[in-house]
């Protein structure tokens, strides 16, 4: 099981996707996020618990500039994906958003698939 505290900023939300291997759950600590799971939407505020079951398409959108949550994934495995697409923090502040016009989306989709994560854009 992976448990981590995650801080999100508006503009860094994931594309719709699903996990073939693991479940995800979020326990909101700060801010507000709309979680989209299948055909339903949950507006999450501090104290809300949201389950994103494996094999269910999901995404989320921040309703505040920043949000913080405990992220729980099980079984283990996704931590390697997170590590591959992350950079160690150099300070206790959120870094600027990347330049997505220069983002290699094809590489990201291929690497995601190798971890059992399927992007579901346009479905």
Secondary structure, DSSP 8 states (H G I E B T S, - for coil): -EEEEEEEETT----SEEESS-EEEEEEEES-EEEEETTEEEEE-TT-EEEE-TTS-EEEEESSSEEEEEEEEESS-HHHHHHHT----SSSS------GGG--HHHHHHHHHHTTEEE-TT-
